[in-house]
Amino acid sequence: MGKLTTKEAENLHKEGLLTDETLKEMQDTGLVGRRTRNERRVIKNKNGGYVTPQLYFRGLSRDGEYSDKMTKFREEFNELVNKYTTLITNKENK
């Protein structure tokens, strides 16, 4: 089964074919991305440059699964990222 792009999923959601709950579940299972490619959350460093915070669970193999505790930790991390960062749009390459 192929993955849906974020844009495709948003279009299905707008058309009423996907509920909020279904879209979130698809994002949680990795069937749909959570954001578009040209947007990212950043915070400025001391010198005025942008950095992107990220969370990585070292040692989780390709077939490993997130535990409930890991999922909860990621949700809380994402809340902090949203609180302390700014959403910017990357310049598209033409």
N, C-alpha and C positions, 0 to 999 in steps of 0.2 A: 504494500500500500504506500502511495506517495504522500509527501507532506504538502500541506497547503501553505501558500505564502500568507504573510500577515494581511496584505491587501485583499486577497481572495476571501480570507476568513472575515474581515471587516465588512466586505460586500455582502456575504451571506448573512451576517448579523444584521446589517441594515435592512435587508430584504425580509427579515423575520424568520429565516430558515434555521438560524442558530440562536439559542437563548443565551443569556449572560452566563448561566451556569454551565452550559455545554461548551461555550467558548473557553471559559476558564479551565474546564477539565481537559480540553484538547491542548491548551497551552501547558498545563501541568504535566501532561504525558508526553509532550514534545512533538505532537502532531502539527502544531502551529507555533510560529515564533511569537514573541511577546512585543516586539517593537519593529519599526521599520529600519532599514539599513542606513538611512540617511539621518537618523536622529541618535543622539547619545546623551547620557547624563555625565556632566563634568563638574569639577570643582577647581578653582584656581589655586596654583601653588604660590609660594612666597615671591617668585620672580614673575608672576603674571601669566604663566603658561597654564594650559588646561591638562588635567589628569583625570582618568576615569577609574573610579573605584570598582573592584571586582572581588568576587568570592569564589574560591576554588577549593574543592575537597581533594587534597592530594591522597592518592592511593585508591581512589574509586576507579575500578577498571571499567572498560567499555560496557560490560554486561552487569555491572554493579547497580544496585537500586538504592534510592534515597530512603532512609528510615524516616519515621514520623518526626523524630527529633531534628533530623537534618532539614526536612522540609520546613518545620517551624522556624528554625534558625535562619534559613534563607528568606523566609517571609519577613522576619524582623529586620534582617540585613537590608532587604529591599525598601522597607519603610524608612530606615535611616538614610539610605542613598537618596530617596525621594525628598527627604527633609533637608538635607545639607547640600544637594547638588542643583544644578541648573540644566534644563533640557536645551540643547543646541542642535541646529540642523547643519550637517556637514555640507560643504560645497560639492555639488555634483561635478564629476569629470566629464567634460564634453570634448 
